[in-house]
Amino acid sequence: MTQAPLRLGTRRSKLAMAQSGQVADAVRQVTGRPVELVEITTYGDVSREALAQIGGTGVFVTALRDALLRGEVDFAVHSLKDLPTAQPEELALAAVPVREDPRDVIVARDALKFTDLPRGARIGTGSPRRMAQLNAYARSHGLDIEAVPIRGNVDTRIGFVRDGELDAVVLAAAGLQRIGRIDEVTDFLSVDTVLPAPGQGALAIECTADNAELIAALGELDDPFTRIAVTAERSLLAALEAGCSAPVGALADLLADGQIVKEMRLRGVVGTTDGTRMVQLSTTGPVPETHDQALALGRELASEMLAQGAAGLMGERAH
């Protein structure tokens, strides 16, 4: 008897469809069941307002979660950085697969690197986090740039450069990798220059919390190191009481000695979008062995950042 297809809820964007397609292939392999994509339009997809204006947190996620709870889809795939930090009790984060490159990248005219952009260069980004760190780096290195707020999908954003409206745009390496356009990158931004968004490069696979069989099947795709890292990053974000539109960067990376992972380093940054004031701290310690230990790591670094004035630097706060 043929099993009914598993229904995977996904946003309609080219990137969402690409990453959901990759997850669908993996789920077919581990379950032996057919998987069909169910396209869902979210508020974040149809609104043309800046993310900070429409609330940022959850605008790409809510419609997918509603479809899960209504039983219209069996599981959903999100870009993990879009997920609100509070996990609803009715839903389970069944898997966090191996993370793609978390870095931000530049796509610039004339194949220019970030530091080679001309004086007065206009750089497009929809992210207060990127804007804050690019402006801070430019100030400290004597670069003269203008960060310009933009919205739109990858085609739209790169189109601003191709059309000559902007000198460069900042995008996530993972997204370009997943849609096969990484060769258009003209510069990879070191995480020492721009810390990524918490969870950037990682995917989240959600299903309803009462579907133990599906949770177990999807759990085959989970990568424990990625889950621990993003848990620490998102704990820091939650403790700072910041939505995903706030200018917060965080990255937890594993420090290895040869093939043996020794420690985890968690870095966090908060800054004003003009780059004039920044709080940037890090902590290094044993790799958390439990979810609670990862949460504690994020909270500890956040408390240190708050003690140094981080709260006053965040324009958009989640309430």
C-alpha positions as CSV (number, residue, x, y, z in Angstrom):
1,M,0.0,0.0,0.0
2,T,1.4,3.4,-1.0
3,Q,1.9,5.8,1.9
4,A,0.3,9.2,1.6
5,P,2.9,12.0,0.8
6,L,4.2,14.1,3.7
7,R,3.2,17.7,3.1
8,L,6.0,20.2,3.6
9,G,4.9,23.8,4.1
10,T,7.2,26.4,2.6
11,R,7.3,30.0,1.6
12,R,7.0,30.7,-2.1
13,S,10.3,32.6,-2.6
14,K,13.0,31.0,-4.8
15,L,15.3,30.6,-1.8
16,A,12.6,29.0,0.4
17,M,11.6,26.6,-2.4
18,A,15.2,25.7,-3.0
19,Q,16.0,24.9,0.7
20,S,12.7,23.2,1.2
21,G,13.4,21.1,-1.9
22,Q,16.7,20.0,-0.4
23,V,15.0,19.1,2.9
24,A,12.3,17.2,1.0
25,D,14.9,15.1,-0.7
26,A,16.6,14.3,2.7
27,V,13.2,13.4,4.3
28,R,12.4,11.1,1.4
29,Q,15.7,9.3,2.0
30,V,15.2,8.8,5.7
31,T,11.5,8.0,5.7
32,G,11.0,6.3,2.3
33,R,7.9,8.3,1.9
34,P,7.0,10.8,-0.9
35,V,7.1,14.5,0.1
36,E,5.1,17.2,-1.6
37,L,5.8,21.0,-1.2
38,V,2.8,23.1,-0.1
39,E,3.4,26.8,-1.0
40,I,2.2,29.3,1.6
41,T,2.4,33.1,1.4
42,T,3.5,34.8,4.6
43,Y,3.0,38.4,5.7
44,G,6.7,39.1,5.3
45,D,6.5,38.1,1.6
46,V,3.7,40.5,0.7
47,S,4.5,43.5,2.8
48,R,6.9,46.0,1.2
49,E,7.5,47.8,4.5
50,A,10.9,47.6,6.2
51,L,11.1,44.6,8.5
52,A,11.7,46.8,11.5
53,Q,8.4,48.6,10.7
54,I,6.3,45.4,10.5
55,G,7.7,43.9,13.6
56,G,10.4,41.7,12.2
57,T,10.0,38.8,14.5
58,G,7.9,36.0,13.0
59,V,6.6,37.8,9.8
60,F,8.0,35.0,7.6
61,V,6.9,32.2,10.1
62,T,3.4,32.7,11.4
63,A,1.5,31.6,8.3
64,L,3.5,28.4,8.1
65,R,3.0,27.7,11.8
66,D,-0.8,28.3,11.4
67,A,-0.9,25.8,8.5
68,L,0.8,23.2,10.7
69,L,-1.6,23.7,13.6
70,R,-4.6,23.5,11.2
71,G,-3.3,20.2,9.8
72,E,-2.9,21.6,6.3
73,V,0.8,20.6,6.3
74,D,2.7,17.9,8.2
75,F,6.0,19.8,8.7
76,A,7.5,23.1,7.7
77,V,11.0,24.4,6.9
78,H,12.1,27.9,8.0
79,S,15.3,29.9,7.8
80,L,16.2,29.5,11.5
81,K,17.2,33.2,11.8
82,D,13.5,34.1,11.1
83,L,12.1,32.1,14.0
84,P,11.0,34.0,17.1
85,T,13.0,32.9,20.1
86,A,10.0,31.6,22.1
87,Q,9.1,28.1,20.9
88,P,5.3,27.4,21.0
89,E,4.4,24.4,23.1
90,E,2.2,22.9,20.3
91,L,5.1,22.8,17.9
92,A,8.4,20.8,18.0
93,L,11.7,21.9,16.5
94,A,12.3,18.4,15.2
95,A,15.6,19.0,13.4
96,V,18.3,21.6,12.8
97,P,20.4,20.2,9.9
98,V,24.1,20.9,9.4
99,R,24.5,24.6,9.0
100,E,25.6,26.3,5.8
101,D,28.3,29.0,5.7
102,P,27.0,31.6,8.3
103,R,28.9,34.6,6.8
104,D,27.5,37.6,5.1
105,V,28.8,38.4,1.6
106,I,29.1,41.4,-0.7
107,V,27.9,41.4,-4.3
108,A,29.5,44.6,-5.8
109,R,29.9,46.2,-9.2
110,D,33.1,45.6,-11.0
111,A,33.9,42.6,-8.8
112,L,35.0,45.0,-6.0
113,K,35.9,43.9,-2.5
114,F,34.3,45.7,0.4
115,T,37.5,47.6,1.3
116,D,38.0,48.6,-2.4
117,L,34.6,50.3,-2.7
118,P,35.0,54.0,-3.8
119,R,34.3,56.9,-1.4
120,G,30.6,57.5,-1.0
121,A,29.7,54.0,-2.1
122,R,26.1,53.1,-1.6
123,I,25.6,49.6,0.0
124,G,22.1,48.1,0.2
125,T,20.9,46.0,3.1
126,G,17.5,45.5,4.8
127,S,19.2,44.5,8.1
128,P,19.9,47.0,10.9
129,R,22.5,44.4,12.2
130,R,24.5,44.6,9.0
131,M,24.1,48.3,8.7
132,A,25.4,48.9,12.3
133,Q,28.5,46.7,11.8
134,L,29.4,47.9,8.3
135,N,29.2,51.5,9.4
136,A,31.3,50.7,12.5
137,Y,33.9,49.0,10.4
138,A,33.9,51.8,7.9
139,R,34.4,54.4,10.6
140,S,37.3,52.5,12.2
141,H,39.1,51.9,8.9
142,G,38.6,55.3,7.3
143,L,36.1,54.1,4.6
144,D,33.3,56.4,3.4
145,I,30.2,54.4,2.7
146,E,26.4,55.0,2.8
147,A,24.3,52.1,3.9
148,V,20.9,52.2,2.1
149,P,17.9,50.3,3.4
150,I,16.4,47.9,0.8
151,R,13.8,45.0,0.7
152,G,13.2,42.3,-1.9
153,N,14.4,38.9,-2.9
154,V,17.9,38.0,-4.1
155,D,17.1,38.9,-7.8
156,T,15.7,42.3,-6.7
157,R,18.7,43.1,-4.5
158,I,21.4,42.1,-6.9
159,G,19.4,43.9,-9.6
160,F,20.1,47.2,-7.7
161,V,23.8,46.6,-8.4
162,R,23.4,45.5,-12.0
163,D,21.2,48.5,-12.7
164,G,23.7,50.9,-11.2
165,E,21.4,52.1,-8.4
166,L,23.8,50.7,-5.7
167,D,27.5,50.0,-5.7
168,A,27.0,46.8,-3.6
169,V,24.5,44.8,-1.6
170,V,25.0,42.6,1.4
171,L,23.4,39.1,1.4
172,A,23.8,35.8,3.3
173,A,26.3,33.3,1.9
174,A,24.0,30.4,2.7
175,G,21.1,31.7,0.7
176,L,23.2,32.2,-2.4
177,Q,24.8,28.8,-1.9
178,R,21.4,27.1,-1.8
179,I,20.1,28.7,-5.0
180,G,23.4,28.1,-6.9
181,R,24.5,31.7,-7.1
182,I,27.5,31.8,-4.8
183,D,29.7,32.6,-7.8
184,E,28.2,36.1,-7.9
185,V,29.8,37.0,-4.6
186,T,32.6,39.5,-4.9
187,D,33.7,39.4,-1.2
188,F,33.1,37.2,1.8
189,L,32.8,39.3,5.0
190,S,34.8,37.9,7.8
191,V,32.8,37.2,11.0
192,D,35.4,39.5,12.6
193,T,34.0,42.3,10.5
194,V,30.3,41.5,10.5
195,L,28.9,38.9,13.0
196,P,25.9,37.1,11.3
197,A,22.4,37.1,12.6
198,P,21.7,34.5,15.4
199,G,21.0,31.2,13.5
200,Q,22.1,32.5,10.1
201,G,22.9,29.7,7.7
202,A,20.8,27.1,9.6
203,L,17.4,25.7,8.8
204,A,14.6,24.8,11.2
205,I,12.3,21.9,10.6
206,E,9.1,22.1,12.6
207,C,6.1,19.8,13.1
208,T,3.4,19.5,15.7
209,A,4.5,18.4,19.1
210,D,2.1,15.5,19.3
211,N,3.4,13.7,16.2
212,A,6.1,11.5,17.9
213,E,6.6,9.3,14.9
214,L,7.3,12.3,12.6
215,I,9.5,14.0,15.2
216,A,11.6,10.8,15.4
217,A,11.9,10.5,11.6
218,L,12.8,14.2,11.1
219,G,15.3,13.9,14.0
220,E,17.5,11.8,11.7
221,L,18.4,15.1,9.9
222,D,19.4,16.9,13.2
223,D,23.0,18.0,13.6
224,P,23.8,18.2,17.4
225,F,26.6,20.7,17.0
226,T,24.5,23.0,14.9
227,R,21.6,22.8,17.3
228,I,23.8,23.6,20.3
229,A,25.4,26.5,18.5
230,V,22.2,28.1,17.4
231,T,20.6,27.5,20.8
232,A,23.3,29.5,22.4
233,E,23.0,32.3,19.8
234,R,19.2,32.5,20.1
235,S,19.4,32.4,23.9
236,L,21.6,35.5,23.7
237,L,19.1,37.2,21.4
238,A,16.2,36.3,23.7
239,A,18.0,37.6,26.8
240,L,18.7,40.9,25.1
241,E,14.9,41.0,24.4
242,A,15.6,41.7,20.8
243,G,13.5,40.7,17.8
244,C,15.1,39.5,14.6
245,S,14.9,43.0,13.2
246,A,17.2,44.4,16.0
247,P,20.9,45.1,15.3
248,V,22.1,42.0,17.1
249,G,24.8,39.7,15.7
250,A,25.8,36.4,17.3
251,L,27.9,33.4,16.4
252,A,28.8,30.3,18.3
253,D,31.6,28.3,16.8
254,L,33.4,25.2,17.8
255,L,37.1,25.3,18.4
256,A,38.8,22.1,17.5
257,D,42.3,20.6,18.0
258,G,42.7,18.5,14.9
259,Q,39.5,16.3,14.7
260,I,38.7,16.8,18.4
261,V,36.2,19.6,19.3
262,K,37.6,21.2,22.5
263,E,35.5,24.3,23.2
264,M,32.7,26.6,22.0
265,R,33.2,30.3,21.6
266,L,30.1,32.6,21.6
267,R,30.4,36.1,20.3
268,G,27.7,38.8,20.4
269,V,27.4,42.3,19.1
270,V,24.8,45.1,19.5
271,G,25.2,48.5,17.9
272,T,23.5,51.6,16.7
273,T,22.7,51.5,13.0
274,D,25.1,54.4,12.3
275,G,27.9,52.4,13.8
276,T,28.9,55.0,16.4
277,R,28.3,52.9,19.5
278,M,28.9,49.2,19.8
279,V,29.0,46.6,22.5
280,Q,30.9,43.5,21.4
281,L,31.8,40.6,23.7
282,S,32.7,36.9,23.6
283,T,33.0,34.0,25.9
284,T,34.8,30.6,25.5
285,G,34.2,27.5,27.4
286,P,33.4,23.8,27.3
287,V,31.0,22.7,24.5
288,P,27.5,22.6,26.1
289,E,26.3,19.0,26.5
290,T,22.7,19.9,27.0
291,H,20.0,22.3,25.7
292,D,19.9,24.0,29.1
293,Q,23.7,24.5,29.2
294,A,23.5,26.2,25.7
295,L,20.7,28.4,26.9
296,A,22.8,29.4,30.0
297,L,25.8,30.3,27.8
298,G,23.7,32.7,25.8
299,R,22.1,34.3,28.8
300,E,25.5,34.8,30.6
301,L,27.0,36.6,27.6
302,A,23.8,38.7,27.2
303,S,23.9,39.8,30.8
304,E,27.5,41.0,30.4
305,M,26.5,42.9,27.3
306,L,23.5,44.5,29.1
307,A,25.9,45.5,31.9
308,Q,27.9,47.4,29.3
309,G,24.9,49.3,28.0
310,A,23.6,47.0,25.2
311,A,19.9,47.7,25.9
312,G,20.3,51.4,25.0
313,L,21.7,50.6,21.6
314,M,18.7,48.6,20.3
315,G,16.1,50.7,18.4
316,E,13.6,47.9,17.8
317,R,12.6,45.9,20.9
318,A,10.3,43.0,21.0
319,H,7.7,43.3,23.7
